[in-house]
Amino acid sequence: MQWQYHVEEFSMADRWSKKRAADELQRFNDRLNQMGSDGWEMISYETVSLYGAFSQNLKGTTYLLFWKRQA
């Protein structure tokens, strides 16, 4: 069996209003479902915190999503 692999970045803001949180989570859900319907399975993810270059304050989080599907 042979596999294809795909890595993508998905970013989310650190501070959310309730509406922004709902919108971001819906966008994330939509992406997961889209990839699944295309035959991709998410096999892992890595969380990367994003900090401001000058302030060093947490600005948000990026997720590296690792996918595979049968070739």
N, C-alpha and C positions, 0 to 999 in steps of 0.2 A: 504494500500500500504506500502511496506517495501523498505528501501533504504540501499545501501552499500555506505560507505564513504571511501575516500582515500586522504591522504595528502602526497605531495612530495615537495622536494626542487629543485629549478632550479636556478643556479648561473650564473651570467654574470660578466665579468671584468669591471672595472671602466673606464679605458682608452683604447679606441679602435682605430685601424686604420680603414679606410673605408672598407677594405676587411674583417677585423675581425668583424666589426659591422654587415655587410651583412651576414656573416657566422653564427654569434650568433643568429641573428633574424630569419634566415632560420631554424636553429636548433630548436628554440623556436616554430616557426610556425609548423614545422613537428611534434613536440611533442603534440601540441594542437590538430592537425588533427588526430594523431594516437589515442589519448584518446577519441576524439569525435567519431571516427569510431568504437571504442570498447564500445560505449554506455555511456561514461562518460560525464558529463556536469560540467564545471568549475563553481562553485558557488561563489567563493571568492578567494582573494589572499592577502597576507601580504608582504610588502616590509621590508627587514631587511638589514641595512647597515653594511658592514664588515670593521673593522678597524684593522690596524696592532697592534700587541701586544706591541711592543716597540715604534714605531713611532707615533702611534695613527692617522696615515694618512688613509684616505679612500682608501680601496683596491678593493672594488667591492660591488656588491649588490646580495643578495640572495632573491629569491621570494619563499614563501611558498604558494603552490597552493592547494586549497581545491576543491575536486571533489565529485560528487554523481552520482549514477545510480540506477535504479530500480533493486531490488534483484530478 
